Amino acid sequence: MPETRLYRSRKDRLILGVCAGVAEYFNLNVALVRALWAVLALCGPAAAAYLIAAAVMPLRPE
């Protein structure tokens, strides 16, 4: 089984690449992940979670 790691995206990023990395890791549509994250940011602490994830998640190696 290949090892999968959670990385921030280098190529498909709007701000810091967190949503694209999460979408790639879970094999989801990136637009869906971005929309869900935006809705959660309006209703709770998802904006802080995004910044924490950006600080913790490494960039995908080239």
C-alpha positions in Angstrom: 0.0 0.0 0.0 1.5 3.4 -1.0 2.1 5.8 1.8 -0.2 8.9 1.6 0.7 12.1 3.4 -1.2 15.3 3.7 0.5 18.2 1.9 -0.4 21.7 0.9 -0.7 22.0 -2.8 1.9 23.9 -4.9 -0.1 24.0 -8.1 -3.8 24.2 -7.3 -3.9 26.9 -4.6 -5.9 30.1 -4.1 -4.4 31.3 -0.8 -2.1 28.8 0.9 -3.0 25.5 -0.7 -4.7 23.9 2.3 -8.1 23.1 0.7 -6.4 21.7 -2.4 -4.2 19.5 -0.3 -7.1 18.2 1.7 -9.1 17.6 -1.4 -6.2 15.7 -3.0 -5.7 13.6 0.2 -9.3 12.5 0.4 -9.8 12.3 -3.4 -12.5 15.0 -3.4 -13.4 17.9 -5.6 -11.4 20.9 -4.6 -14.4 23.3 -5.1 -16.5 21.2 -2.7 -13.8 21.4 0.0 -13.4 25.2 -0.5 -17.1 25.7 -0.3 -17.5 23.6 2.8 -14.5 25.4 4.4 -16.0 28.8 3.6 -19.4 27.9 5.1 -17.7 26.5 8.2 -15.6 29.7 8.5 -18.8 31.7 8.7 -20.3 29.5 11.4 -17.3 28.7 13.6 -13.5 28.7 14.0 -12.6 27.3 10.6 -10.7 30.4 9.7 -8.3 29.8 12.6 -8.2 26.1 11.7 -7.1 27.0 8.2 -4.2 29.1 9.5 -3.1 26.4 11.9 -3.3 23.8 9.1 -1.3 26.1 6.8 1.4 26.3 9.5 1.5 22.6 10.2 1.1 21.0 6.8 4.2 20.9 4.7 4.3 21.9 1.1 4.2 19.1 -1.4 7.8 18.3 -2.5 8.5 19.2 -6.1 
